[in-house]
Amino acid sequence: MTRHLNSLDFMQACSNKLDHALRNLSLAQYPPDAIRTMRTFASSEVASLLDVTEAYIRQLSLKGRGPDPEVSNNGRRLYTVEQILELRMLLADNGRKKWINPRRIEGESCQVIAVTNFKGGSSKTSTTIHLAHYLALRGYRVLAIDLDPQASLTALHGALADFDPREGDTFYSAIRFDDPVPTRSLIHKTHIEGLDVICAGLELTEFETAVALEMRKSGGTEFLLRAAQAIEQVEQDYDVILMDSAPSLNFLTLSSLTAATGVLIPVPAHMLDVDSTAKFLELAGSYMQILSNMGTTAEWDFAKFLITKFEANDHPQANMMALMRQVFGTDLLLNTVIKSTAVADALTWKQSLYEVQRSRFSAPKTYDRAMESINGVNAEIEQLLTHAWGRE
């Protein structure tokens, strides 16, 4: 029997057509000569970020202290991210509030957080990008590392200057066994002050083959230290490093778990997702047992589960969340990320919710609910960081 569809021709033709269409769409959003910028923030938002009153922000502006905000036609004061950071440092110098400058001090180690789960669609990338933007806006120095060959986190930053995944510009270049490059050479500045990124591409899949060949030669577990060794080169420059893992428990994910000081596991409150997470934990546990037998362990400051895409009015989801709270107890974050069209719309525009103006949404209350949910989760994670540093 002769079949008429050649698999190679089909895959290559569809890949080329889809790649061409997506490139055109990306160019329409971010032309080569475009400079992506972060939106400005109203004084009320600035006050919330700095944990002071809006009246105090207004007084500073009227007294000519701190940066000069843009004043809109209706008299609103609008601040850039850079100006917010300048205000933060001004308040820190005045000693108005402890930890107004949240950056780590001597004796506090960089927090390296792996966001992981081998179930696709669990909101790993959304969790990572919103946490990265939140922490940057709060004044932390943040590095986001994309460990997923699908490169969703990378795509959310639009067209980064001088980045080409086909030219060895991904994290794989820093962790490969032959002639690795300095990690610092792979870091890209983003349009958000305080946030840098290391991008991903399909070449990250080569790490799996490279590890298999290396293990055949030496039989050791040195590959587990590759991510940690690469991160160690730059961790003095950051307060928090976030790793967005691929939806699989592969060698690269294991290496990231060994490098991590904390772990976040996003899980939608659906039976199939929770069941998949159970298998993920079982498999990860078996790997960790093997590593322990070989004398290698991964020790963390914290490991937490996070319920994502939650719909409170959905009774099966509510029941599943109750089950998870019963099983995981304090290992499950108290706050949840609600399912929201606002988040979906923002990601479609290759932006986080923090980047989009509230006025852009046809239903602003939907934006408010989503933002309240995400802020609640991120604030709880921030408390985990400060607790790990031993702060009051």
Secondary structure, 3 states (H helix, E strand, C coil): CCCCCCHHHHHHHHHHHHHHHHHHHHHHHCCCCCCCCCCCEEHHHHHHHHCCCHHHHHHHHHCCCCCCCEECCCCCEEECHHHHHHHHHHHHHCCCCCCCCCCCCCCCCCEEEEECCCCCCCCHHHHHHHHHHHHHHCCCCEEEEECCCCCHHHHCCCCCCCCCHHHCCCCHHHHCCCCCCCHHHHCEECCCCCEEEECCCHHHHHHHHHHHHHHHHHCCCHHHHHHHHHHHCCHHHCCEEEEECCCCCCHHHHHHHHHCCEEEEEEECCHHHHHHHHHHHHHHHHHHHHHHHCCCCCCCCEEEEEEECECCCCHHHHHHHHHHHHHHHHHECCCCCECCHHHHHHHHCCCCCCCCCHHHCCCHHHHHHHHHHHHHHHHHHHHHHHHHCCCC
